[in-house]
Amino acid sequence: MPYTIIFLLFFCSYTFALDGEDKVSRASINQKVSVSTDEWPPFRIANRSGGFTGFDIDLLGAITEITNLQFNVKRTPWSRALKQLQHNQVDMMTGLAYTQDRALYIDYIEPPYFVCQPAFYIQTSLKKEITTYNELYQYKIGYVLQSVYFEPFDSDTKMRRHGVVTESQLIGMAAKGRVELFIGSDCQVDYEISQQELWGVLSKVEYQPEQSNALYLGISKQQNIHGLAKKLSNALIELQRSGQLQVMKNRYFPDTSTIK
């Protein structure tokens, strides 16, 4: 075979290979991931433009730097976001606690990126000590709809409840005396009470459930395309290994161990 033909064949093959790699690279760079989630400071802090800042947004930005995934975050009421994920109308949610029902339609990305604990909060002026679970029955307890706290509370049909859309509403209602007692995730409620300087008006009760709630990224089981779950998992592992995840946590969550 003449050398000219051999060279042309080699050149064409090499050019095709480069072009293929370039297409793969561009696909990775341009891979879009739609995210529905609701306000939940300091994880998602709503801004005036209709978007979010906060811990979860910083986390997604760090994942983008590792993976080139592009996240399109849209503010959606929590219960509606779950339905969108269930019906494959959105790719991903952040700040998800694990439940068996949700796991039917959500792939939870390991490892979890944060761990919170459920806690109960009361008007300080009531000066009522609550040290056991059974003492909760004397109150109508405020909670966030579609939230997961702990068992037996979540499935306790004898517990009197008042459901609202966000924990911010609960804090405001308690501060104004419209609800005596409410439950929330300590990592979020402690932050918001501190931001509003409401310690003294509100207090944590002594009773503390032993359970903790890990927070996950979760994707629709029908949307695990192009190895999305693996990319997200590897990025979280890298952020933990490098210490970058802890740096982000320290930015939003100072030591609250002395809060009562």
C-alpha positions as a LaTeX table, in Angstrom:
\begin{tabular}{lrrr}
\hline
Residue & $x$ (\AA) & $y$ (\AA) & $z$ (\AA) \\
\hline
Met1 & 0.00 & 0.00 & 0.00 \\
Pro2 & 1.48 & 3.42 & $-0.93$ \\
Tyr3 & 2.75 & 5.47 & 2.04 \\
Thr4 & 0.42 & 8.33 & 1.07 \\
Ile5 & $-2.68$ & 6.15 & 1.50 \\
Ile6 & $-1.40$ & 4.72 & 4.81 \\
Phe7 & $-0.78$ & 8.23 & 6.12 \\
Leu8 & $-4.25$ & 9.40 & 5.07 \\
Leu9 & $-5.91$ & 6.41 & 6.74 \\
Phe10 & $-3.95$ & 7.00 & 9.95 \\
Phe11 & $-4.69$ & 10.72 & 9.89 \\
Cys12 & $-8.43$ & 10.16 & 9.36 \\
Ser13 & $-8.59$ & 7.55 & 12.14 \\
Tyr14 & $-6.69$ & 9.84 & 14.53 \\
Thr15 & $-8.94$ & 12.78 & 13.63 \\
Phe16 & $-12.07$ & 10.67 & 14.16 \\
Ala17 & $-10.80$ & 9.52 & 17.56 \\
Leu18 & $-10.11$ & 13.08 & 18.64 \\
Asp19 & $-13.50$ & 14.17 & 17.40 \\
Gly20 & $-15.15$ & 11.34 & 19.35 \\
Glu21 & $-13.32$ & 12.28 & 22.53 \\
Asp22 & $-14.28$ & 15.92 & 22.00 \\
Lys23 & $-17.95$ & 14.95 & 21.67 \\
Val24 & $-17.77$ & 12.95 & 24.90 \\
Ser25 & $-16.07$ & 15.88 & 26.61 \\
Arg26 & $-18.67$ & 18.34 & 25.36 \\
Ala27 & $-21.49$ & 16.01 & 26.43 \\
Ser28 & $-20.02$ & 15.86 & 29.93 \\
Ile29 & $-19.57$ & 19.62 & 30.11 \\
Asn30 & $-23.09$ & 20.31 & 28.88 \\
Gln31 & $-24.90$ & 17.66 & 30.91 \\
Lys32 & $-27.81$ & 19.49 & 32.53 \\
Val33 & $-29.45$ & 18.35 & 35.76 \\
Ser34 & $-32.79$ & 19.88 & 36.78 \\
Val35 & $-33.21$ & 20.33 & 40.53 \\
Ser36 & $-36.43$ & 21.12 & 42.39 \\
Thr37 & $-36.21$ & 22.14 & 46.02 \\
Asp38 & $-37.72$ & 24.55 & 48.53 \\
Glu39 & $-36.37$ & 27.21 & 50.86 \\
Trp40 & $-34.72$ & 25.76 & 53.97 \\
Pro41 & $-32.06$ & 28.08 & 55.48 \\
Pro42 & $-29.14$ & 27.79 & 55.63 \\
Phe43 & $-29.23$ & 24.94 & 53.10 \\
Arg44 & $-31.34$ & 26.90 & 50.62 \\
Ile45 & $-31.72$ & 30.63 & 51.25 \\
Ala46 & $-34.14$ & 32.38 & 48.88 \\
Asn47 & $-32.89$ & 35.59 & 47.28 \\
Arg48 & $-34.69$ & 38.48 & 45.59 \\
Ser49 & $-34.06$ & 37.14 & 42.10 \\
Gly50 & $-36.09$ & 34.02 & 42.84 \\
Gly51 & $-33.07$ & 31.76 & 43.19 \\
Phe52 & $-31.12$ & 30.39 & 46.13 \\
Thr53 & $-27.88$ & 30.83 & 47.99 \\
Gly54 & $-26.79$ & 28.61 & 50.89 \\
Phe55 & $-25.05$ & 25.37 & 51.76 \\
Asp56 & $-26.76$ & 23.19 & 49.13 \\
Ile57 & $-25.98$ & 25.72 & 46.40 \\
Asp58 & $-22.33$ & 25.83 & 47.45 \\
Leu59 & $-22.32$ & 22.03 & 47.42 \\
Leu60 & $-23.74$ & 21.86 & 43.89 \\
Gly61 & $-21.17$ & 24.42 & 42.77 \\
Ala62 & $-18.36$ & 22.29 & 44.21 \\
Ile63 & $-19.78$ & 19.21 & 42.44 \\
Thr64 & $-19.86$ & 21.16 & 39.17 \\
Glu65 & $-16.15$ & 21.92 & 39.52 \\
Ile66 & $-15.42$ & 18.19 & 39.84 \\
Thr67 & $-17.87$ & 16.76 & 37.33 \\
Asn68 & $-18.84$ & 19.59 & 34.93 \\
Leu69 & $-22.51$ & 18.79 & 35.64 \\
Gln70 & $-24.67$ & 21.90 & 35.23 \\
Phe71 & $-27.45$ & 22.23 & 37.83 \\
Asn72 & $-30.61$ & 24.18 & 37.07 \\
Val73 & $-32.20$ & 24.80 & 40.47 \\
Lys74 & $-35.85$ & 25.80 & 40.61 \\
Arg75 & $-37.76$ & 26.77 & 43.74 \\
Thr76 & $-40.73$ & 24.45 & 44.20 \\
Pro77 & $-42.93$ & 23.69 & 47.24 \\
Trp78 & $-41.50$ & 20.58 & 48.91 \\
Ser79 & $-44.48$ & 18.27 & 48.45 \\
Arg80 & $-44.78$ & 19.27 & 44.80 \\
Ala81 & $-41.07$ & 18.71 & 44.23 \\
Leu82 & $-41.40$ & 15.17 & 45.56 \\
Lys83 & $-44.28$ & 14.51 & 43.16 \\
Gln84 & $-42.22$ & 15.90 & 40.28 \\
Leu85 & $-39.39$ & 13.54 & 41.14 \\
Gln86 & $-41.81$ & 10.63 & 41.46 \\
His87 & $-43.31$ & 11.32 & 38.03 \\
Asn88 & $-39.95$ & 11.90 & 36.32 \\
Gln89 & $-40.62$ & 15.61 & 35.77 \\
Val90 & $-37.36$ & 16.65 & 37.42 \\
Asp91 & $-33.97$ & 14.96 & 37.76 \\
Met92 & $-32.91$ & 15.64 & 41.34 \\
Met93 & $-33.69$ & 17.04 & 44.78 \\
Thr94 & $-31.41$ & 18.08 & 47.65 \\
Gly95 & $-31.85$ & 17.72 & 51.41 \\
Leu96 & $-33.73$ & 14.43 & 51.27 \\
Ala97 & $-34.23$ & 12.22 & 54.31 \\
Tyr98 & $-34.54$ & 8.50 & 53.57 \\
Thr99 & $-37.88$ & 6.71 & 53.70 \\
Gln100 & $-38.87$ & 3.36 & 52.24 \\
Asp101 & $-41.78$ & 4.94 & 50.34 \\
Arg102 & $-39.54$ & 7.53 & 48.71 \\
Ala103 & $-36.94$ & 4.90 & 47.88 \\
Leu104 & $-39.45$ & 3.34 & 45.47 \\
Tyr105 & $-38.87$ & 6.22 & 43.08 \\
Ile106 & $-35.66$ & 7.90 & 44.35 \\
Asp107 & $-32.05$ & 6.76 & 44.07 \\
Tyr108 & $-30.36$ & 8.08 & 47.19 \\
Ile109 & $-26.77$ & 9.12 & 46.52 \\
Glu110 & $-24.23$ & 7.75 & 48.98 \\
Pro111 & $-22.67$ & 9.09 & 51.07 \\
Pro112 & $-25.10$ & 11.50 & 52.77 \\
Tyr113 & $-23.73$ & 15.03 & 52.88 \\
Phe114 & $-25.12$ & 16.13 & 56.25 \\
Val115 & $-26.70$ & 14.69 & 59.40 \\
Cys116 & $-29.35$ & 16.50 & 61.44 \\
Gln117 & $-31.30$ & 15.54 & 64.55 \\
Pro118 & $-34.99$ & 16.14 & 65.25 \\
Ala119 & $-35.61$ & 18.49 & 68.17 \\
Phe120 & $-38.60$ & 20.08 & 69.89 \\
Tyr121 & $-38.86$ & 23.80 & 70.60 \\
Ile122 & $-41.14$ & 25.63 & 73.04 \\
Gln123 & $-41.97$ & 29.16 & 74.12 \\
Thr124 & $-39.53$ & 29.94 & 76.90 \\
Ser125 & $-42.21$ & 31.76 & 78.90 \\
Leu126 & $-44.15$ & 28.53 & 79.36 \\
Lys127 & $-41.33$ & 27.12 & 81.49 \\
Lys128 & $-42.61$ & 23.58 & 81.05 \\
Glu129 & $-40.11$ & 20.74 & 81.20 \\
Ile130 & $-40.58$ & 17.96 & 78.67 \\
Thr131 & $-38.31$ & 15.03 & 79.38 \\
Thr132 & $-40.16$ & 12.07 & 77.85 \\
Tyr133 & $-41.99$ & 11.22 & 74.64 \\
Asn134 & $-45.30$ & 10.67 & 76.45 \\
Glu135 & $-45.33$ & 14.27 & 77.67 \\
Leu136 & $-45.67$ & 15.43 & 74.07 \\
Tyr137 & $-49.29$ & 14.23 & 73.95 \\
Gln138 & $-50.51$ & 17.22 & 75.99 \\
Tyr139 & $-49.58$ & 19.58 & 73.13 \\
Lys140 & $-50.70$ & 20.21 & 69.59 \\
Ile141 & $-47.35$ & 20.06 & 67.81 \\
Gly142 & $-46.41$ & 22.15 & 64.84 \\
Tyr143 & $-44.54$ & 20.35 & 62.04 \\
Val144 & $-43.70$ & 20.71 & 58.35 \\
Leu145 & $-45.88$ & 18.78 & 55.94 \\
Gln146 & $-44.22$ & 15.88 & 54.10 \\
Ser147 & $-41.23$ & 15.98 & 56.46 \\
Val148 & $-39.57$ & 12.95 & 58.04 \\
Tyr149 & $-38.54$ & 13.26 & 61.72 \\
Phe150 & $-38.37$ & 10.00 & 63.68 \\
Glu151 & $-40.35$ & 6.96 & 64.71 \\
Pro152 & $-42.71$ & 6.56 & 66.44 \\
Phe153 & $-43.56$ & 10.26 & 65.98 \\
Asp154 & $-43.98$ & 10.13 & 62.18 \\
Ser155 & $-46.57$ & 7.35 & 62.30 \\
Asp156 & $-48.15$ & 8.19 & 65.69 \\
Thr157 & $-51.84$ & 8.76 & 64.88 \\
Lys158 & $-52.62$ & 9.76 & 68.48 \\
Met159 & $-50.26$ & 12.76 & 68.38 \\
Arg160 & $-52.08$ & 16.04 & 67.78 \\
Arg161 & $-50.44$ & 18.03 & 64.97 \\
His162 & $-50.60$ & 21.29 & 63.07 \\
Gly163 & $-48.96$ & 21.11 & 59.66 \\
Val164 & $-47.44$ & 24.07 & 57.80 \\
Val165 & $-45.31$ & 24.47 & 54.68 \\
Thr166 & $-41.97$ & 25.63 & 56.13 \\
Glu167 & $-40.06$ & 25.65 & 59.41 \\
Ser168 & $-39.79$ & 29.44 & 59.11 \\
Gln169 & $-43.55$ & 29.57 & 59.57 \\
Leu170 & $-43.32$ & 27.43 & 62.69 \\
Ile171 & $-40.66$ & 29.65 & 64.22 \\
Gly172 & $-42.73$ & 32.77 & 63.52 \\
Met173 & $-45.90$ & 31.19 & 64.92 \\
Ala174 & $-44.11$ & 30.04 & 68.08 \\
Ala175 & $-42.48$ & 33.43 & 68.60 \\
Lys176 & $-45.93$ & 35.07 & 68.39 \\
Gly177 & $-47.51$ & 32.53 & 70.74 \\
Arg178 & $-49.66$ & 30.92 & 68.06 \\
Val179 & $-48.15$ & 27.49 & 68.69 \\
Glu180 & $-46.67$ & 26.29 & 71.97 \\
Leu181 & $-44.50$ & 23.47 & 70.73 \\
Phe182 & $-43.06$ & 22.46 & 67.39 \\
Ile183 & $-40.63$ & 19.94 & 65.96 \\
Gly184 & $-37.86$ & 20.69 & 63.50 \\
Ser185 & $-34.43$ & 19.64 & 62.29 \\
Asp186 & $-31.88$ & 21.15 & 64.65 \\
Cys187 & $-29.38$ & 22.07 & 61.93 \\
Gln188 & $-31.96$ & 24.33 & 60.29 \\
Val189 & $-34.00$ & 25.58 & 63.24 \\
Asp190 & $-30.99$ & 26.43 & 65.44 \\
Tyr191 & $-29.56$ & 28.47 & 62.57 \\
Glu192 & $-32.77$ & 30.41 & 61.93 \\
Ile193 & $-33.49$ & 31.10 & 65.60 \\
Ser194 & $-29.94$ & 32.43 & 65.93 \\
Gln195 & $-30.35$ & 34.60 & 62.81 \\
Gln196 & $-33.57$ & 36.08 & 64.20 \\
Glu197 & $-32.09$ & 36.43 & 67.72 \\
Leu198 & $-35.00$ & 34.51 & 69.21 \\
Trp199 & $-33.11$ & 32.43 & 71.77 \\
Gly200 & $-34.74$ & 33.50 & 75.02 \\
Val201 & $-38.13$ & 33.69 & 73.32 \\
Leu202 & $-37.81$ & 30.08 & 72.18 \\
Ser203 & $-35.95$ & 27.18 & 73.81 \\
Lys204 & $-35.17$ & 23.56 & 73.06 \\
Val205 & $-36.94$ & 21.10 & 75.31 \\
Glu206 & $-34.88$ & 18.62 & 77.28 \\
Tyr207 & $-36.37$ & 15.58 & 75.54 \\
Gln208 & $-34.16$ & 14.69 & 72.55 \\
Pro209 & $-34.99$ & 11.78 & 70.21 \\
Glu210 & $-32.04$ & 9.45 & 69.72 \\
Gln211 & $-32.56$ & 9.14 & 65.99 \\
Ser212 & $-30.73$ & 11.26 & 63.46 \\
Asn213 & $-31.67$ & 12.17 & 59.90 \\
Ala214 & $-29.06$ & 11.97 & 57.20 \\
Leu215 & $-29.54$ & 14.35 & 54.27 \\
Tyr216 & $-29.01$ & 13.03 & 50.75 \\
Leu217 & $-28.97$ & 14.12 & 47.18 \\
Gly218 & $-31.60$ & 12.08 & 45.40 \\
Ile219 & $-32.31$ & 11.48 & 41.72 \\
Ser220 & $-35.30$ & 10.02 & 39.95 \\
Lys221 & $-34.84$ & 6.29 & 39.35 \\
Gln222 & $-35.85$ & 6.96 & 35.76 \\
Gln223 & $-33.19$ & 9.64 & 35.29 \\
Asn224 & $-29.98$ & 7.79 & 36.13 \\
Ile225 & $-28.57$ & 8.45 & 32.68 \\
His226 & $-24.93$ & 8.89 & 31.69 \\
Gly227 & $-23.83$ & 7.51 & 35.06 \\
Leu228 & $-25.30$ & 10.46 & 36.96 \\
Ala229 & $-25.53$ & 8.62 & 40.30 \\
Lys230 & $-21.90$ & 7.50 & 40.10 \\
Lys231 & $-20.69$ & 10.99 & 39.18 \\
Leu232 & $-22.52$ & 12.51 & 42.14 \\
Ser233 & $-21.34$ & 9.82 & 44.55 \\
Asn234 & $-17.71$ & 10.13 & 43.47 \\
Ala235 & $-17.87$ & 13.91 & 43.82 \\
Leu236 & $-19.26$ & 13.68 & 47.37 \\
Ile237 & $-16.53$ & 11.21 & 48.33 \\
Glu238 & $-13.89$ & 13.54 & 46.92 \\
Leu239 & $-15.33$ & 16.55 & 48.78 \\
Gln240 & $-15.26$ & 14.59 & 52.03 \\
Arg241 & $-11.75$ & 13.29 & 51.43 \\
Ser242 & $-10.33$ & 16.71 & 50.61 \\
Gly243 & $-11.95$ & 18.40 & 53.62 \\
Gln244 & $-13.82$ & 20.83 & 51.38 \\
Leu245 & $-17.20$ & 19.57 & 52.62 \\
Gln246 & $-16.22$ & 20.33 & 56.23 \\
Val247 & $-15.06$ & 23.82 & 55.24 \\
Met248 & $-18.52$ & 24.50 & 53.78 \\
Lys249 & $-20.20$ & 23.17 & 56.93 \\
Asn250 & $-18.11$ & 25.43 & 59.15 \\
Arg251 & $-19.18$ & 28.42 & 57.06 \\
Tyr252 & $-22.86$ & 27.92 & 57.88 \\
Phe253 & $-22.94$ & 25.96 & 61.12 \\
Pro254 & $-21.04$ & 27.37 & 64.10 \\
Asp255 & $-20.86$ & 25.33 & 67.30 \\
Thr256 & $-24.33$ & 25.24 & 68.89 \\
Ser257 & $-23.56$ & 22.69 & 71.58 \\
Thr258 & $-24.18$ & 25.24 & 74.36 \\
Ile259 & $-27.69$ & 26.17 & 73.16 \\
Lys260 & $-30.48$ & 25.10 & 75.47 \\
\hline
\end{tabular}
